[in-house]
Amino acid sequence: MTITSKEHRTIKTKGSDMPGTGKLTGDQTDLLAGITTSLHGLGYPAMKDDILKQAQKNGADPTVISSIKNVSERHYTSSDDLLKEFDESR
């Protein structure tokens, strides 16, 4: 499944995001769009701290900040690499 945020960035998701339907809930769609928007200007590779600082700089809402705080502490090579982390944590 592909989701396009308000900034026209594409987010690829698994069909299992909403069990049994192959669809995302509105909350999941909003969260992924918020995460994508909060990453604007982030250079890769990036560590969790870099990602968190960029999200705060971009005015991410508390739900997005909280989600970023829950990702693994490692180098992320691209936005796709980072978004996989959110997909796996749901």
Backbone hydrogen bonds, N-H to C=O, Kabsch-Sander energy under -0.5 kcal/mol:
donor,donor_aa,acceptor,acceptor_aa,energy
3,I,11,I,-2.6
5,S,3,I,-0.5
5,S,9,R,-2.2
8,H,5,S,-2.4
11,I,3,I,-2.8
13,T,1,M,-2.6
17,D,14,K,-1.1
21,T,18,M,-2.4
22,G,15,G,-0.5
22,G,18,M,-1.1
23,K,18,M,-0.6
29,T,25,T,-2.3
30,D,26,G,-2.6
31,L,27,D,-2.4
32,L,28,Q,-2.5
33,A,29,T,-2.3
34,G,30,D,-2.5
35,I,31,L,-2.7
36,T,32,L,-2.4
37,T,33,A,-2.5
38,S,34,G,-2.2
39,L,35,I,-0.9
39,L,36,T,-0.7
40,H,37,T,-1.4
42,L,39,L,-2.6
46,A,76,Y,-2.1
51,I,47,M,-2.3
52,L,48,K,-2.7
53,K,49,D,-2.5
54,Q,50,D,-2.2
55,A,51,I,-2.3
56,Q,52,L,-2.4
57,K,53,K,-2.5
58,N,54,Q,-2.0
59,G,56,Q,-1.5
60,A,55,A,-2.6
64,V,61,D,-0.6
65,I,61,D,-2.2
66,S,62,P,-2.6
67,S,63,T,-2.0
68,I,64,V,-2.4
69,K,65,I,-2.1
70,N,66,S,-0.7
70,N,67,S,-0.8
71,V,68,I,-1.6
74,R,72,S,-1.2
76,Y,46,A,-2.8
82,L,78,S,-1.9
83,L,79,S,-2.9
84,K,80,D,-1.7
85,E,81,D,-0.8
85,E,82,L,-0.9
86,F,82,L,-1.0
87,D,83,L,-2.0
88,E,84,K,-2.5
89,S,85,E,-1.3
90,R,86,F,-0.7
90,R,87,D,-0.6
